[in-house]
């Protein structure tokens, strides 16, 4: 079984890799980067189709970058793929539209949810609005929870601590929310 990994960004902008062994324990931390102060980072899956997990990052200026994973915990040079992301929350979304390419979701400062369909080369098509009213939500996205081949999302209302399930429809929209837990 391939080892799972975890990464952590410190308050001083250092990026650390914690190699996994395929189960639960993690190996010794390895510093894989620095200079990340003020960034929002998201492990995004394989955005460019090479079979290795990639990284997305929004810098302090609101520019969006992809970093192609090398398969050893390090990344190739950054490639700018967008701008205007100041104040946005970024989420890896899995395959939302069934085309076998990784997509992303973003919540803008007004609480509007947008899907960016992946092109399979580390870049994205134009945004498509997927909903509104997401201000104060945290998402867990990227998994097909229903087995229909489309990624679904789970959203947590941060004020009420209620957890909701949203079934992906494959066209940048989601079915009506279903409460699945409280106290989160």
PEZIVEN-V674924 format. One record per backbone hydrogen bond with DSSP energy under -0.5 kcal/mol. CO is the residue of the C=O (numbers start at 1). NH is the residue of the N-H. If there is no record, write none. Layout:
# PEZIVEN-V674924
co=CO nh=NH
co=CO nh=NH
This chain:
# PEZIVEN-V674924
co=4 nh=20
co=6 nh=18
co=8 nh=10
co=8 nh=16
co=10 nh=13
co=13 nh=36
co=14 nh=10
co=14 nh=16
co=15 nh=32
co=15 nh=33
co=16 nh=8
co=17 nh=19
co=17 nh=30
co=18 nh=6
co=19 nh=27
co=25 nh=21
co=28 nh=19
co=30 nh=17
co=33 nh=15
co=36 nh=39
co=39 nh=41
co=40 nh=58
co=42 nh=44
co=42 nh=56
co=45 nh=47
co=45 nh=54
co=46 nh=102
co=47 nh=122
co=54 nh=44
co=54 nh=45
co=55 nh=67
co=56 nh=42
co=57 nh=59
co=57 nh=65
co=58 nh=40
co=59 nh=62
co=62 nh=85
co=63 nh=59
co=64 nh=81
co=64 nh=82
co=65 nh=57
co=66 nh=79
co=67 nh=55
co=68 nh=76
co=74 nh=70
co=79 nh=66
co=82 nh=64
co=85 nh=88
co=89 nh=107
co=91 nh=105
co=93 nh=142
co=94 nh=96
co=94 nh=103
co=95 nh=151
co=103 nh=93
co=103 nh=94
co=104 nh=116
co=105 nh=91
co=106 nh=108
co=106 nh=114
co=107 nh=89
co=108 nh=111
co=111 nh=134
co=112 nh=108
co=113 nh=130
co=113 nh=131
co=114 nh=106
co=115 nh=117
co=115 nh=128
co=116 nh=104
co=117 nh=125
co=123 nh=119
co=123 nh=120
co=128 nh=115
co=131 nh=113
co=134 nh=137
co=136 nh=158
co=138 nh=156
co=140 nh=154
co=143 nh=145
co=143 nh=152
co=152 nh=142
co=152 nh=143
co=153 nh=166
co=154 nh=140
co=155 nh=157
co=155 nh=164
co=156 nh=138
co=156 nh=158
co=157 nh=161
co=157 nh=162
co=161 nh=184
co=162 nh=157
co=163 nh=180
co=163 nh=181
co=164 nh=155
co=165 nh=178
co=166 nh=153
co=167 nh=175
co=173 nh=169
co=178 nh=165
co=181 nh=163
